[in-house]
Structures are given as C-alpha cells and as structure tokens.
C-alpha cells in the first residue's frame, strides 16, 4: 500500500516537473521567433523605403524626359506651321497672278474672235465679188474643175486600170495553172472503166452442165435470184455474167464461185449461196471503204459512211468507177488546197464524200447532192465538210474557199481523156429507168433489165397479183416504157408470178 502510494506521489511529481520544463522550453522558443519576426519587419521597412526612393527618382527622370520630348515636338510643330503659312501666302500670290493672266487671255481671245469675224466677212465679200465677176458659185467652180480633171485623166486612168487588171489576171492564171499542173503531176492514176460483163472461168464442161441444170432450171434460178443474165455459150472456158449493175454482177460471181466449190447445184442451194454472197459483199464493201479512207489518211469516219463509200466501188458514172473518181478528187483537192494555203483536211474529206449520195440514189428519191448532204448530217460530219462538197454541181452557193477546190478537182478528174464515156452512161441510165418503171407498180417484188435492155423481167408477189392481173400489168408496163423511154428495137416485158407452197413435217 505504501509502495503504491509512493509510486503515485513520484508520478505526480514527475508530471509536474515535465510540465514546468516544457513550458520553459516553449517560452524560450517563442521569444526567439518574435525576435526573428521583428528583424524581418525592420528589413522589409528598410527595403520598401529604398524602393520608394528609387521609384521617385525614376519617375522624376521619366517626367524630365517627357518634358524635353514635348518641348522638341512643339518646336517641330511651330516650324511646320511657319512653312504652311509661307506656302499659303505663296499660293495666294500665284492665284492672283493666274487671275490676272486669265483676264489677259480672255481679252486676247475676244480680240482674236473680233479679227476672225472681220476676216470671214471680208472673205465672204471677196467670194461674192468673184462670183459676180465669174458668173459661177464656188461649188459650181469646184465641180467644173473636177469634171475637167476627170475628162483629162479618164483615158489614162482607164488604161492604167486595164493594165493592172490584165497583169493581175495573167498572174492569177499562171499561178492557178501552176497549182493545177503540180497537183496533176503529183497524182497520176490509170483510168480503168468498168464494163457491163464479168467472165467466170470454168474449165470443166461437166460443171458447166451442172450450172445449167436439167432443162436450164439452175441457170434460170440463178438469174431470178441475182437479177443478171448468164451467157453460157459465149465463152468456151467460162460463163459470162452480164448486167449494167456492177454490184449485182459481183453478187452473181461470188454465188457462182460458192456453188462451184460446194458442188451441189440446185435451186434451193442457189438461193442459199446468193444470200451468203450478199452478206459477204456487205462485209467487203465495208473493207473497201475503210481501205480507201485509210489510203487518204482519214481514220475517223463512222462505219456506216465507210459502208456507203465501199458501195461506190460498184457504181459507175459515165463509165468511170465512182469510188476511184472520189479518191482521185480527194487527192487533187488536198494538194491544191495545200498550195493555196486552205484547209487541206476539209477539202480532202469533202472531195472523198462529194458523191456519197450515189450509193443510195437508186433506192431513195432525190439528187445525189441532196442525199449526200442528208447522209453527212445524219452521221454528224462537220458543217465545213458539207459546205465543201455541196457545190460541186453548183446546186448550192459556194460557202467556203474549199468548195471551189473540190469543184475544180471534180472537173479535172472527169475531164481527163478516157476517164468517162457518155454512151455507157446513157445505156446504164436507160436500163435503170426500165427497172424504176416496173418497180413503181404496186405488187411488184423486184425487176431486172437483162439482155442489154431487150428484156425486162418483173417478179410479182403472188398473194397480191393473180394471173389475170399479171397479164394486165405486163401490158401496162410495156405502155409506160413505150411512152416514157427512147430505145432501139423492142423490149420484152416478162411478168413472172411464182407460187410456192412450203410446209414442214415434224
């Protein structure tokens, strides 16, 4: 018990001693902090005083500089104001001088005007006196003088003009002849005129017999399908294909060639081979037209125009092959256009296509020039090309210089010796007119003029034309031919009505 009490007493004494010691230490530290704070406050006050003094000094210096700068600017402003005042005084002085000069000029102007009026009055008086003395007015005198000069120099002037015209004409004629001869020399082409017959060689008489057929049925089927005449006995080693239309002759030749290769010759096979020949010839005409255009360096024509161009290979004009003629005109036009400094490409294209209407003129109404213009517009050809080709027969006015070149080249190509034969053209035209008369009747399927125009074979649609009507039609066609055409001898009109009945067993 006593030990516990002692422990409590000692603990209380220890706590009291610790409290007193801690309080002493805290008091000592507090005094030290207050002392440091006081020092720092004193230092801060010292520095603030220094800063304030420094700022006052700087402010005083800045204020002094500003005052000095303001003083300098005021001096400059005063000097500038003095100069402006001086200039204003000078301008006022000059304005006064100008006013004086203006007054002086006006006075002089008035004096000059007065003098001018006096001079004009005197001139009028002088002219009036001259007119009174001469009995003529000034205008009449001028007209008389001009008339006298014209009379004196009219003959000299006329001679001079004639001389100039003669020299110019001679010079132009020399140049034109030089250009034409140069073009003709640079382009020389042989003229091979198509005739009206084609010889198909056959060395085997047995094959010739097959072509003729029993009682001539095969040869008649060939003539009916192709529209040409086959002369079997005229040539010993061949068959002569006769027609005024080169296109038909070529179809017949190709069909005959296919039949000979096949070996089976009978009417059904003949019709098949003729159709194949027509299809093949369509492709060939495309190739022919394409080759002609490429030879001339023209590569952008549409295939439809190339097809029509190829068909010209099978057309003749006065015995001259139309495609050959068109190519020649194109070459001549290009060369002459280059010599003259014109558009050679337009001239060449217009020349190549100038007769394109002839490829369809036997199928469509209208002149070949009108048809050609429609075709070129349809296939989007340049207006320049159309203008270059449309005047070659002078049906249309010359719209551009290249049109004159195309016309000249067309005449040159046609006028060469041996290029054309008028009798052949008249003969072909007569045969074409024969066929047109026959096909103008309703119910006619096709019509062919054969035997040099001595026979006209007319094939009719059997469903539309009966036997009695066929007899009437033959008489009517003969009457039309007799009244509208002139021809030697007589023409046999043969109207053929053939009925076929076809059925298939299935």
C-alpha positions in Angstrom: 0.0 0.0 0.0 2.7 2.3 0.9 4.6 1.3 -2.2 1.7 2.2 -4.4 1.2 5.5 -2.7 4.9 6.4 -3.2 4.6 5.5 -6.9 1.6 7.8 -7.3 3.5 10.6 -5.5 6.5 10.2 -7.7 4.4 10.1 -10.8 2.6 13.3 -9.9 6.0 15.0 -9.1 7.3 13.8 -12.5 4.4 15.1 -14.4 4.6 18.5 -12.7 8.3 18.6 -13.4 7.8 17.8 -17.0 5.1 20.4 -17.4 7.3 23.1 -15.9 10.2 22.1 -18.1 8.1 22.1 -21.3 6.6 25.4 -20.5 10.1 26.9 -20.1 11.2 25.5 -23.4 8.1 26.8 -25.2 8.6 30.3 -23.7 12.2 30.3 -24.9 11.3 29.3 -28.5 8.5 31.9 -28.6 10.9 34.6 -27.7 13.3 33.6 -30.4 10.5 33.7 -33.1 9.3 37.1 -32.1 12.9 38.4 -32.3 13.2 37.0 -35.9 9.9 38.5 -37.0 10.9 41.8 -35.7 14.2 41.7 -37.6 12.4 40.8 -40.8 9.9 43.5 -40.4 12.7 46.0 -39.9 14.5 44.7 -43.0 11.2 44.9 -45.1 10.6 48.5 -44.0 14.2 49.4 -45.0 13.8 47.8 -48.4 10.4 49.4 -49.0 11.9 52.8 -48.3 14.7 52.2 -50.7 12.2 51.0 -53.4 10.1 54.1 -52.9 13.1 56.4 -53.2 14.3 54.6 -56.4 10.8 54.8 -57.9 10.6 58.5 -57.1 14.0 59.0 -58.8 12.9 57.1 -61.9 9.6 58.9 -62.1 11.4 62.2 -61.9 13.8 61.2 -64.6 10.9 59.9 -66.9 9.0 63.1 -66.3 12.0 65.2 -67.3 12.4 63.2 -70.5 8.8 63.6 -71.4 9.0 67.3 -70.9 12.1 67.5 -73.1 10.4 65.4 -75.8 7.3 67.6 -75.7 9.5 70.7 -76.0 11.2 69.3 -79.1 7.9 68.3 -80.8 6.5 71.8 -80.1 9.4 73.3 -81.8 8.8 71.0 -84.9 5.1 71.9 -84.9 6.0 75.6 -84.8 8.4 75.2 -87.7 5.9 73.2 -89.8 3.2 75.8 -89.1 5.5 78.5 -90.2 6.2 76.7 -93.5 2.5 76.1 -94.2 1.8 79.8 -93.6 4.6 80.7 -96.0 3.2 78.3 -98.7 -0.3 79.6 -98.2 0.9 83.2 -98.8 2.8 82.0 -101.9 -0.3 80.2 -103.3 -2.4 83.3 -102.7 0.1 85.4 -104.6 0.2 82.9 -107.5 -3.7 82.7 -107.6 -3.7 86.4 -108.0 -1.2 86.2 -110.9 -3.3 83.4 -112.6 -6.4 85.5 -112.3 -4.6 88.4 -114.0 -3.3 86.1 -116.8 -6.8 84.6 -117.3 -8.2 88.1 -117.7 -5.4 88.9 -120.2 -6.1 85.6 -122.2 -9.8 86.4 -122.3 -9.1 89.8 -123.6 -6.9 88.4 -126.3 -9.5 85.7 -127.2 -12.1 88.4 -127.6 -9.7 90.4 -129.8 -8.9 87.3 -132.0 -12.6 86.5 -132.4 -13.3 90.0 -133.5 -10.5 89.8 -136.0 -11.8 86.4 -137.2 -15.2 87.7 -137.8 -13.8 90.6 -139.8 -11.7 88.2 -141.9 -14.7 85.9 -142.6 -16.7 88.9 -143.6 -14.0 90.1 -146.0 -13.7 86.5 -147.4 -17.4 86.4 -148.0 -17.3 89.8 -149.7 -14.4 88.6 -151.9 -16.2 85.4 -152.8 -19.3 87.3 -153.7 -17.3 89.7 -155.9 -15.6 86.7 -157.6 -18.9 85.0 -158.2 -20.3 88.2 -159.7 -17.3 88.6 -162.0 -17.1 84.9 -163.0 -20.8 84.2 -163.0 -20.3 81.0 -161.0 -20.6 79.9 -157.4 -17.7 78.4 -155.6 -19.3 75.0 -155.6 -20.0 75.2 -159.3 -16.4 76.2 -160.0 -15.1 73.2 -157.9 -17.4 70.9 -159.9 -16.2 72.3 -163.2 -12.5 71.9 -162.2 -13.1 68.3 -161.0 -15.0 67.4 -164.2 -12.2 68.9 -166.3 -9.6 66.9 -164.4 -11.6 63.7 -164.8 -12.0 64.3 -168.5 -8.3 64.9 -169.0 -7.2 61.9 -166.9 -10.1 59.4 -167.6 -8.3 57.8 -170.5 -5.0 57.5 -168.6 -6.9 56.1 -165.6 -8.8 53.6 -167.7 -5.6 52.4 -169.4 -3.9 52.0 -166.1 -6.8 50.0 -164.6 -6.9 47.8 -167.7 -3.1 47.2 -167.4 -3.4 46.3 -163.7 -6.3 44.0 -164.4 -4.5 42.3 -167.3 -1.4 41.9 -165.2 -3.3 40.5 -162.3 -5.4 38.2 -164.5 -2.2 36.9 -166.2 -0.5 36.4 -162.8 -3.6 34.6 -161.3 -3.9 32.4 -164.4 -0.2 31.5 -164.2 -0.5 30.6 -160.5 -3.7 28.6 -161.0 -2.3 26.7 -163.9 0.9 26.0 -161.9 -1.1 24.7 -158.9 -3.4 22.5 -161.1 -0.5 21.1 -163.1 1.5 20.4 -159.9 -1.4 18.6 -158.4 -2.0 16.5 -161.6 1.7 15.7 -161.8 1.9 14.6 -158.2 -1.1 12.4 -158.6 -1.3 10.2 -161.7 -3.7 7.2 -161.8 -4.8 5.0 -164.6 -8.4 5.1 -165.6 -9.9 1.6 -165.9 -13.6 1.9 -166.9 -15.9 -0.9 -165.7 -17.6 -2.8 -168.5 -21.0 -4.5 -168.3 -19.8 -8.1 -168.2 -17.8 -10.3 -166.0 -16.3 -13.6 -167.1 -16.4 -16.5 -164.6 -13.8 -19.1 -165.7 -14.9 -22.8 -165.8 -12.5 -25.4 -167.2 -14.8 -28.4 -166.7 -17.8 -28.9 -169.1 -19.5 -31.2 -166.6 -19.5 -28.3 -164.1 -21.0 -26.0 -166.7 -23.7 -28.6 -167.3 -24.5 -28.7 -163.6 -24.8 -25.0 -163.5 -27.2 -25.0 -166.4 -29.2 -27.8 -164.8 -31.9 -30.0 -166.2 -33.8 -28.1 -168.9 -32.0 -24.9 -167.7 -33.7 -24.8 -164.3 -30.5 -23.9 -162.3 -29.4 -21.1 -164.6 -33.0 -19.7 -164.5 -32.9 -19.9 -160.7 -29.6 -18.1 -160.7 -30.9 -15.3 -163.0 -34.0 -14.9 -160.9 -32.1 -14.7 -157.6 -29.3 -12.3 -158.8 -31.0 -10.2 -161.5 -28.2 -10.8 -164.0 -28.0 -12.7 -167.3 -25.7 -15.7 -167.6 -24.3 -16.3 -171.1 -23.1 -19.9 -171.1 -22.2 -20.5 -174.7 -20.5 -17.1 -175.4 -17.1 -18.1 -173.9 -15.6 -21.6 -174.4 -13.9 -21.8 -170.9 -16.2 -19.7 -168.9 -19.6 -18.2 -168.2 -20.3 -14.5 -169.0 -22.2 -12.6 -166.3 -24.0 -9.7 -167.9 -25.6 -6.8 -166.1 -25.3 -3.0 -166.1 -25.1 -3.0 -162.3 -21.6 -4.0 -161.1 -23.0 -4.8 -157.6 -25.3 -7.5 -159.0 -22.6 -8.9 -161.2 -20.3 -9.3 -158.1 -23.1 -11.0 -156.1 -23.6 -13.4 -159.0 -19.9 -14.1 -159.4 -19.5 -14.8 -155.6 -22.6 -17.0 -155.6 -21.4 -19.0 -158.6 -18.0 -19.4 -157.0 -19.5 -20.8 -153.8 -21.7 -23.2 -155.8 -18.8 -24.5 -157.8 -16.8 -25.1 -154.6 -19.8 -26.8 -152.9 -20.6 -29.0 -156.0 -24.3 -29.3 -155.1 -26.2 -27.1 -157.5 -29.9 -27.0 -157.3 -32.5 -24.1 -156.8 -32.7 -24.2 -153.0 -28.9 -24.3 -152.7 -28.6 -21.5 -155.3 -30.9 -19.2 -153.2 -28.8 -20.0 -150.1 -25.5 -19.2 -151.8 -26.8 -16.0 -153.3 -27.8 -14.8 -149.8 -24.4 -15.8 -148.5 -22.8 -13.8 -151.3 -24.8 -10.7 -150.5 -23.8 -11.0 -146.8 -20.2 -11.4 -147.8 -20.3 -8.5 -150.2 -21.7 -6.2 -147.4 -18.5 -7.0 -145.4 -16.3 -6.5 -148.5 -17.9 -3.0 -149.1 -17.0 -2.1 -145.5 -13.4 -3.2 -146.1 -13.2 -1.4 -149.4 -14.5 1.9 -147.9 -12.2 1.6 -144.9 -9.2 0.9 -147.2 -10.0 4.0 -149.3 -10.3 6.2 -146.3 -7.1 4.9 -144.8 -5.2 5.4 -148.0 -6.2 9.1 -147.8 -5.2 9.3 -144.1 -8.8 9.7 -142.9 -9.4 7.4 -139.8 -12.5 8.8 -138.0 -15.3 8.2 -140.4 -18.3 6.2 -139.0 -18.7 2.6 -140.2 -22.0 3.5 -141.9 -20.3 6.1 -144.1 -17.4 3.6 -144.9 -20.1 1.0 -145.9 -21.7 3.5 -148.3 -18.2 4.6 -149.6 -17.4 1.0 -150.4 -20.6 0.6 -152.4 -19.4 3.3 -154.7 -16.8 0.8 -155.9 -19.7 -0.9 -157.6 -21.1 2.2 -159.2 -20.1 3.9 -162.4 -20.7 7.4 -163.7 -20.2 7.8 -167.5 -18.2 4.6 -167.4 -15.9 5.9 -164.6 -15.7 4.0 -161.3 -17.3 6.4 -158.8 -15.0 5.3 -155.8 -11.9 5.6 -158.0 -13.1 9.0 -159.1 -13.8 10.1 -155.5 -10.3 9.1 -154.3 -8.7 10.9 -157.2 -10.8 14.1 -156.5 -9.7 13.8 -152.8 -6.0 13.6 -153.7 -6.2 16.5 -156.1 -8.3 18.6 -153.7 -5.8 18.1 -150.9 -2.8 19.1 -153.0 -4.4 22.1 -154.5 -5.7 23.3 -151.0 -2.2 23.0 -149.6 -0.8 25.0 -152.5 -3.4 27.7 -151.9 -3.0 27.8 -148.1 -6.5 26.5 -147.4 -7.8 23.8 -145.0 -6.5 20.6 -146.8 -8.3 18.2 -144.5 -11.7 19.8 -145.1 -11.1 19.8 -148.9 -9.9 16.2 -148.9 -12.9 15.0 -146.8 -15.4 17.0 -148.9 -13.9 15.6 -152.1 -14.0 12.0 -150.9 -17.6 12.2 -149.8 -18.9 14.5 -152.6 -20.6 11.6 -154.5 -21.6 9.6 -151.4 -25.3 10.2 -152.3 -24.8 8.0 -155.4 -24.6 4.9 -153.1 -28.3 5.2 -152.4 -29.8 7.4 -155.2 -31.3 4.3 -156.9 -33.1 3.5 -153.6 -34.2 7.0 -152.4 -35.7 9.9 -154.3 -33.6 13.0 -154.7 -30.4 14.1 -156.4 -27.1 12.6 -155.2 -26.0 16.0 -153.8 -29.2 16.4 -151.7 -28.9 12.7 -150.5 -25.2 13.3 -149.7 -25.9 16.3 -147.6 -28.6 14.4 -145.6 -26.2 11.5 -145.1 -23.4 13.6 -143.8 -25.7 15.5 -141.4 -27.1 12.2 -140.2 -23.7 10.8 -139.4 -22.5 14.1 -137.7 -20.0 15.2 -140.2 -18.5 18.7 -139.9 -20.5 21.6 -141.4 -17.3 22.7 -143.1 -17.1 19.4 -144.9 -20.7 19.6 -146.0 -20.2 23.1 -147.3 -17.0 21.9 -149.2 -18.9 19.2 -151.1 -22.4 20.6 -151.7 -21.5 23.0 -154.5 -19.6 20.6 -156.9 -22.6 20.8 -159.3 -23.3 24.4 -158.4 -26.7 23.4 -156.9 -25.7 25.3 -153.8 -23.8 28.6 -153.4 -20.1 28.4 -152.6 -19.9 28.8 -148.8 -16.2 28.5 -148.4 -13.0 28.5 -150.5 -12.5 24.8 -150.2 -15.8 24.3 -152.2 -14.1 25.9 -155.3 -11.2 23.5 -154.9 -13.5 20.4 -154.7 -15.4 21.6 -157.8 -12.2 22.2 -159.8 -10.8 18.7 -158.8 -14.1 17.1 -159.7 -14.0 18.7 -163.2 -10.3 17.8 -163.6 -10.9 14.1 -162.8 -13.9 13.8 -165.1 -12.4 15.8 -168.0 -9.3 13.7 -168.4 -9.2 11.9 -171.8 -10.5 8.4 -171.4 -11.9 9.0 -167.9 -15.5 8.8 -168.9 -17.7 7.5 -171.7 -21.1 9.1 -172.3 -22.6 6.3 -174.3 -22.1 3.8 -171.5 -23.7 6.2 -169.0 -26.8 6.7 -171.3 -27.1 3.0 -171.7 -26.9 2.3 -168.0 -29.4 5.1 -167.3 -31.9 3.6 -169.8 -31.7 0.2 -168.0 -32.1 1.9 -164.6 -35.2 3.8 -165.9 -36.6 0.5 -167.2 -36.4 -1.1 -163.7 -37.8 2.0 -162.0 -40.9 2.0 -164.2 -41.5 -1.7 -163.4 -41.0 -1.3 -159.6 -43.3 1.7 -159.5 -46.3 -0.6 -159.9 -47.9 -2.0 -156.7 -47.4 -5.7 -156.1 -44.0 -5.8 -157.8 -41.3 -7.5 -155.8 -38.2 -7.0 -158.0 -37.5 -6.1 -161.6 -34.3 -6.8 -163.6 -33.4 -5.4 -167.0 -31.3 -8.0 -168.9 -30.1 -8.9 -172.4 -28.7 -5.4 -172.9 -32.1 -3.9 -172.1 -34.0 -6.0 -174.6 -35.9 -7.9 -171.8 -37.5 -6.7 -168.6 -38.2 -9.4 -166.0 -40.7 -8.4 -163.4 -41.3 -10.7 -160.3 -44.6 -10.0 -158.5 -45.9 -11.0 -155.1 -48.3 -14.0 -155.9 -50.6 -13.2 -152.9 -51.3 -9.7 -154.3 -51.2 -10.3 -158.1 -53.2 -13.0 -159.7 -52.7 -14.5 -163.2 -55.2 -12.1 -164.9 -53.6 -9.1 -163.2 -50.2 -10.2 -164.3 -51.3 -10.1 -167.9 -52.7 -6.6 -167.4 -49.5 -5.5 -165.6 -47.3 -6.7 -168.5 -49.4 -4.6 -170.9 -49.3 -1.5 -168.6 -45.6 -1.7 -168.1 -45.0 -2.0 -171.8 -47.2 1.0 -172.5 -45.3 3.1 -169.9 -41.9 2.1 -171.3 -43.1 2.9 -174.8 -44.4 6.3 -173.8 -41.6 7.4 -171.5 -38.3 5.9 -172.9 -36.5 6.1 -176.2 -34.8 2.8 -177.2 -33.8 0.9 -180.4 -35.7 -2.2 -181.4 -38.2 -3.7 -178.9 -38.3 -4.6 -175.2 -39.8 -7.8 -174.0 -41.7 -7.3 -170.7 -41.9 -10.6 -168.8 -44.1 -10.6 -165.7 -43.3 -13.7 -163.6 -45.8 -14.9 -160.9 -44.4 -17.9 -159.0 -46.4 -19.6 -156.2 -44.5 -21.6 -153.6 -46.1 -23.8 -151.0 -43.8 -24.8 -148.1 -44.6 -27.0 -145.2 -42.5 -28.9 -142.6 -43.1 -32.5 -141.4 -42.3 -32.7 -137.7 
